[in-house]
């Protein structure tokens, strides 16, 4: 089937909100190349489970495609129109299984040496879309906070080396009640700007007491889900012919209920957590990877105003089979190695924050938990500076904003 053959009833299998959205744009979709359309439908079919920022972006994209004339569509998507597809792809059920189509398309592009042409077409389209439908500016300056080094008594090597050139390093921070203070600041921002999924607390261990206004994801709370996922992975890799690609496809089809998440939960957050565990490499096993990847995806997808990420000690490296085993042995933790991981993870958090609109007005803080070291970055702080003045974390945040 080709896009020109699309009919509204073919979307009856979509979730309710996605179906309602896409039916209004069938005429526009009929004009799109088959090499392009399933990638768009892959986003549409997940509309019910997307964050508000993602929904707005998708709505703008569909509205823009609908507004283009036939000549403009040809101009915008000419690179995709030149992609040669196999009859197998043309006969694939790309309406109801767009993600699987995109997987097969990737393989087809690779084997037919069209990957570069497809990438060029995709970049050109993305540039044009950003020009006509740019991301909305945030309603308030963004704040990112990363807490590292939980469980580390002392560390002699310098921290924040990749971030020091971007802000001010403080060596006289008052550590008393530091985490509570940061959580209070984050909670205050959530109450001042009460938007859905705009204020996050991600913990690589067990989450501390926090305001329910925060969207919270923690490694400890997802332990039953991680165990269920590991059990499914162990079962699948024992099956004949189950290679990495087939396993990835299987994991991509898992839903929250498949891993024990309650049906009455937050459907958007539950789907986010499942994707984070099934698509992230090592998120099921290493708490530091869990915290870093969750922060990355939260920033990319939800585009929050506030993000507090707290790293916790991860288990030591072991052979993969041991780490995926059903053993109930207490994991051997590596606090010092986790500090090194988290220090780099904090840098990645800052980089991902810079990719969002309004980055030039955003503030960022990294604190060595329980210690007197921190670095603060913001429009009001001089770059590449150091201070040994005694200061609370709340003062650092006020200086950075």
Helices and strands as residue ranges (DSSP letters): G 3-5, G 8-11, H 16-23, H 26-29, H 34-44, G 47-49, H 52-67, H 70-76, H 78-81, H 87-90, H 98-111, H 115-132, E 143-148, G 164-166, E 168-170, E 173-174, H 178-192, E 199-203, E 215-218, H 223-237, H 244-252, G 256-259, H 267-279, H 287-297, I 298-302, E 306-310, H 320-323, H 335-354, G 359-361, E 363-368, E 374-377, E 385-387, E 391-392, H 393-400
